[in-house]
Amino acid sequence: MLPRVFQAEDGKDFLPKFHSRFYLLTLMKYFIPFALVLLSGALFFGSHFFDTPKTVLWQSGSVSVPWVAKGPLGLDRWVKPPSRLMHNMTDEELFWAASFTPQVKKYPFNRVPKIAFMFMTRGPLPLSPLWERFFRGGNEGLYSIFVHSLPSYVANYPTDSVFNKRQIPSQVTEWGTISMCDAERRLLANALLDVSNEWFILLSETCIPLYNFSIIYAYLKRSDYSFVDSFDNPSPHARGRYNPQMAPLIDISQWRKGSQWFEVARELATHMVQDTKFYAAFKEFCSPPCYVDEHYFPTLLHIEKPNLIANRSITFTDWSRGGAHPATFGEADISEEFFRKLLVGQDCFYNGQHSSVCVLFARKFAPGALEPLMRLAPAVLGFG
């Protein structure tokens, strides 16, 4: 029997399906390459005529970010201090920028550590001629200066003055309020932007140095500790200012008081700028008669960095006359005997050993004290 052939009844549906598939395959054979050509052309012309800027995150082993796209990202970008101190950053932006710390402790360049002298003033610096003498004499490159004054004050220092163009963006401060600590943190943050600043000293317009620059530099460089006054006192002017609403973040046993005038190393300065937790508590719960500038940093560092502070200040202040403010020294007070009483007979701990050099600065000195200070500086203070 011959093989069965497809009869009409068997193939009536097959032929139409066969032809349909044949035509479909034929169309796809020519359409797909044509479509690919069209797609490639669209991508090519679109990238040239309708392209938008793109941020390259990683290219040739280097990170590329928009603000450095026009030039190479060299080491100078990170190690050179800002060319000018005035900027338009908010405090939040400034503190964020200042909080960066390198995790590799060894610097890949010849870093010469500097002292940042941070002056918190209302206006002019009446004792600036004395400070000019202090800074002169081959100390360039070992210090930097930052001045926080009232925003309305326009400084007018000579172009060759060490204080020329050293003002930072400032805000109004009010004694005893959180705005004082805002100004202090603002000074710290601006100084931290210079990676070579290692020690940070807070001063006022009434402060003077008690030794020459070399002695002060060596004293800070050799110290194992930062000089922050922080002590416990049961009196109404210390523990009596504690607000129980600060618990459990701050217990009364952790509450500390201390002088506003501090010196801190870079690690502590960064920590003071980074803090938001304790700052919020003091802002809400410490207002006069709780004077935040006497409690915030002493308490913060006692709780979080107690092993890094010496629990004393290196700025002398005379509270012997009583009252809310320390004694102010005028022209009639300044003599060799005055400084002898101030400097001789001191006793404190320096790196765990007894020392007779305990204070490096003193306050408060009136503008009228400038003339005798300038006269005595070479013989008594060791500079000028």
SVG drawing of the C-alpha trace seen along z (x, -y; Angstrom):
<svg xmlns="http://www.w3.org/2000/svg" viewBox="-12 -104 77 106">
<polyline fill="none" stroke="black" stroke-width="0.4" points="0.0,0.0 1.3,-3.3 2.1,-5.8 -0.9,-7.9 -0.9,-11.3 -2.5,-14.4 -5.9,-14.7 -7.9,-17.8 -9.6,-17.1 -6.2,-16.5 -4.4,-19.5 -7.2,-22.1 -5.9,-23.9 -2.2,-23.1 -1.5,-25.1 -2.8,-28.5 -0.9,-28.0 2.3,-27.0 2.1,-30.0 1.4,-32.4 4.4,-31.2 6.6,-31.3 5.6,-35.0 6.2,-35.9 9.7,-34.3 10.5,-36.1 9.4,-39.5 11.4,-39.0 14.5,-38.0 14.6,-41.5 12.9,-43.5 15.2,-42.7 18.4,-43.9 16.6,-47.0 15.3,-47.7 18.7,-47.3 20.1,-49.8 17.4,-52.3 17.9,-51.8 21.7,-52.3 21.2,-55.5 18.7,-56.8 21.2,-56.2 24.0,-57.8 22.2,-60.9 20.4,-61.2 23.7,-61.1 25.1,-63.9 22.1,-66.2 20.1,-65.6 22.8,-64.6 22.6,-65.9 25.5,-66.2 26.3,-63.1 28.3,-62.6 31.1,-60.1 31.4,-58.2 34.5,-56.1 36.8,-56.5 40.4,-55.4 40.7,-54.5 39.9,-58.0 36.8,-59.4 35.3,-62.2 32.9,-64.7 31.2,-67.6 33.0,-70.4 36.4,-69.2 35.5,-68.2 37.4,-71.1 40.8,-70.2 42.8,-67.3 42.2,-66.4 45.6,-66.8 46.8,-66.6 46.8,-70.4 43.0,-70.4 43.1,-68.7 46.2,-70.2 46.2,-73.9 44.3,-76.2 41.4,-78.1 42.6,-81.1 40.1,-83.4 38.2,-83.0 34.9,-84.6 32.4,-82.1 28.6,-81.6 28.3,-78.3 25.6,-77.9 26.8,-76.6 25.3,-73.2 27.3,-73.1 30.5,-74.5 30.4,-71.9 29.8,-69.1 32.8,-70.2 35.0,-70.6 34.1,-67.2 36.1,-65.2 39.1,-63.4 41.6,-61.2 41.6,-57.6 45.2,-57.1 47.2,-58.7 50.5,-59.2 50.3,-62.3 51.6,-61.7 53.3,-65.1 55.6,-67.2 53.0,-68.6 54.2,-71.3 51.6,-71.5 50.3,-74.9 48.6,-76.7 45.2,-78.2 44.7,-81.4 40.9,-82.0 39.8,-85.4 36.2,-86.0 35.6,-89.7 32.9,-92.3 34.9,-94.6 38.5,-95.8 41.5,-94.2 42.9,-97.0 45.9,-94.9 46.7,-93.9 50.1,-95.8 51.3,-93.5 50.1,-90.4 51.8,-91.7 55.1,-91.6 54.3,-88.1 53.7,-86.6 56.7,-88.3 60.2,-86.9 60.4,-83.9 57.2,-82.2 55.4,-82.4 54.1,-79.1 53.6,-77.9 50.3,-79.7 47.1,-80.9 44.6,-83.5 40.8,-83.5 38.6,-86.4 34.9,-86.2 33.4,-89.7 30.0,-91.2 28.7,-91.0 28.3,-94.8 32.0,-95.4 34.2,-96.2 37.8,-95.5 40.4,-97.9 43.8,-96.5 46.9,-97.5 47.7,-95.2 50.9,-94.0 49.1,-93.2 48.8,-89.5 45.1,-90.3 44.4,-91.6 41.6,-89.6 41.4,-87.1 37.7,-87.7 35.4,-84.7 31.6,-84.8 30.1,-85.7 26.8,-86.0 25.5,-88.0 26.4,-86.4 24.8,-87.0 26.7,-86.4 25.7,-83.3 23.6,-81.8 24.1,-79.0 25.1,-81.7 28.4,-81.9 29.1,-78.2 27.9,-78.6 30.6,-81.3 33.2,-79.0 32.3,-76.1 32.3,-78.4 35.8,-79.4 36.9,-75.8 35.2,-74.7 36.8,-77.4 40.2,-76.6 39.7,-72.9 39.4,-73.6 43.2,-74.1 44.6,-70.6 47.8,-71.8 46.2,-73.3 46.9,-71.0 46.2,-73.0 43.3,-75.4 43.3,-78.2 40.2,-80.3 41.1,-83.9 39.3,-87.2 40.2,-90.8 41.4,-91.2 43.9,-88.3 47.7,-88.6 50.4,-86.0 52.6,-85.5 55.6,-83.9 57.1,-84.1 55.9,-82.1 58.6,-79.4 57.8,-78.5 54.1,-78.3 54.5,-76.2 56.8,-73.8 54.5,-73.6 51.5,-72.6 53.5,-70.3 54.9,-68.2 51.7,-68.0 49.8,-64.7 46.6,-66.4 44.3,-69.3 43.7,-72.0 40.0,-72.2 38.8,-73.2 36.3,-70.7 35.4,-70.1 32.5,-69.0 31.3,-71.5 28.2,-71.1 27.6,-74.9 24.6,-76.6 26.8,-78.1 27.8,-74.6 25.6,-71.6 22.8,-74.1 22.5,-74.9 21.8,-71.4 18.4,-70.7 17.0,-67.3 15.3,-67.3 18.8,-66.5 18.6,-63.0 19.1,-60.3 21.5,-61.8 23.4,-63.7 23.2,-62.7 23.9,-65.2 27.0,-63.2 28.4,-63.9 27.6,-67.7 30.7,-69.8 31.7,-73.4 34.9,-75.1 36.5,-78.2 35.3,-79.2 38.8,-79.7 40.3,-76.4 43.1,-74.8 42.3,-71.6 44.2,-69.3 42.7,-68.5 41.0,-65.3 39.0,-67.1 38.3,-70.1 36.7,-67.8 34.6,-66.1 33.4,-69.4 32.2,-70.4 30.6,-67.1 28.4,-66.9 24.7,-67.3 23.3,-65.2 24.7,-67.1 24.4,-70.4 20.6,-69.9 20.2,-69.2 22.1,-72.3 20.3,-74.4 16.9,-73.4 17.7,-73.0 20.5,-75.4 19.8,-79.1 20.6,-81.8 21.2,-81.4 22.7,-78.3 25.5,-79.8 26.0,-77.3 29.6,-78.4 30.7,-77.4 29.1,-73.9 28.6,-72.6 32.2,-71.7 33.4,-70.8 30.5,-68.3 30.7,-67.0 34.4,-66.2 34.2,-64.9 31.6,-62.3 33.1,-61.4 36.8,-62.2 37.9,-62.4 41.3,-60.8 42.3,-63.5 41.9,-66.6 44.1,-68.0 41.1,-69.4 42.6,-72.8 42.8,-76.0 46.1,-77.6 44.5,-81.1 44.8,-83.0 41.7,-84.8 41.4,-86.7 38.1,-85.9 39.4,-87.1 37.3,-90.3 34.0,-88.4 31.1,-89.1 29.8,-87.8 32.9,-89.0 36.6,-88.6 39.0,-91.5 40.1,-93.8 43.7,-95.1 44.4,-98.6 47.5,-100.8 48.1,-101.2 48.2,-97.5 51.0,-96.6 54.5,-96.3 57.2,-93.7 56.0,-92.9 52.5,-92.2 53.9,-89.6 56.2,-88.2 53.2,-87.5 51.3,-86.1 54.0,-83.7 56.1,-82.7 55.0,-80.0 52.7,-78.2 52.2,-74.5 50.3,-72.1 50.6,-68.8 52.0,-68.7 52.1,-65.2 51.8,-63.7 54.7,-65.7 54.7,-68.8 55.4,-71.9 55.8,-75.6 54.6,-76.7 50.8,-76.4 49.3,-79.3 50.4,-80.7 47.9,-83.5 46.0,-85.9 42.9,-88.2 41.3,-90.7 43.5,-93.6 42.0,-97.0 43.0,-99.0 44.8,-101.4 47.2,-98.6 48.8,-98.5 51.5,-101.1 53.1,-99.5 52.6,-96.0 54.6,-97.0 57.3,-98.6 57.7,-95.5 57.2,-92.8 60.9,-92.4 62.2,-91.9 59.2,-90.3 57.3,-88.4 60.3,-87.5 59.3,-89.1 59.2,-92.4"/>
</svg>
